[in-house]
Amino acid sequence: MTFSIVARDPATGQLGVAVATCTLAVGRAAPWARAGVGAVATQASSQRGYGPRLLARLAAGADAGTALAELLAADAGADQRQVGVVGPAGPPAAWTGVGCLSACGHRTGADYTAQGNMLSSRSVVPSVAEGYAGIGAEGHAEATTDFAARLVAALRAGDAAGGDLRGRQSAALLVVSGTRDEEAPWEGVLVDLRVDDAADPVAELARLLRLQRAYETGDWQLLAEEAPEGVRELHVALAAAARGDRDGARDALRALRVRPGWEGWLRRLRVNGRLPATDELLRY
């Protein structure tokens, strides 16, 4: 009923999960990850406890295969489960119980495991793996160095191959740092995006990741086109300033400053250094 990719980026050590399905809000139940520890997808007749329990075992030093085997051995419903897990080092591990609904299966590589059940065809899981590897539908390389984008590409490939037999509803993406921080583990969450209910959730997930990257890199032009209407003029002003269009920036800023509360908010951003470009804007 779900297809997913769980992976570790050999270049950065980042760990991540991307998942799509035709049920509501898959992000609340299937993907799990902890910075520097591991990543897990638990699906089919899902036992959500597999996520935190596998991460606890990985944190204690178990490898992915041993940690998964221990949980399966103690689970009377193991035949109904499908699980993928990767740790900070070593091979990933996956399980597809004999009771999972067809088409189902998994495929593992050096740093990833792709899995799915109740799929439209047996080509979905291999397509997920190929999408992650950057192999397009026509067999040519389409790789990107953005780990999160590669995870989304894997979902796109699975979707194009037919995806969930029942259709589409939700998708999620969770990426964490490869560096473990016991004092502030929340700081290691790099991407946490969820599409709970949409006609094309994988496409929407890709759009959300594109927006996050725009905020991170200061791509004001993209944000001027795609940010929520309430803050769009701010990004219009920033984009105009970035390209040297002082008149355009001034006009957009004027529209903002007449709104109640915005003058103070812009100055607070400037003082706090949260949006350095406001220094230039507020000179207009």
Secondary structure, 3 states (H helix, E strand, C coil): CEEEEEEECCCCCCEEEEEEECCCCHHHCCEEEECCCEEEEEEECCCCCHHHHHHHHHHCCCCHHHHHHHHHHCCCCHHHEEEEEECCCCCCEEEECCCCCCCCEEEECCCEEEEEECECCCCHHHHHHHHHHCECCCCCECCCCCHHHHHHHHHHHHHHCCCECCCCCEEEEEEECCCCCCCCHHHHEEEEEEECCCCCHHHHHHHHHHHHHHHHHCCHHHHHHHCCHHHHHHHHHHHHHHCCCHHHHHHHHHHHHCCCCHHHHHHHHHHHCCCCCHHHHCCC
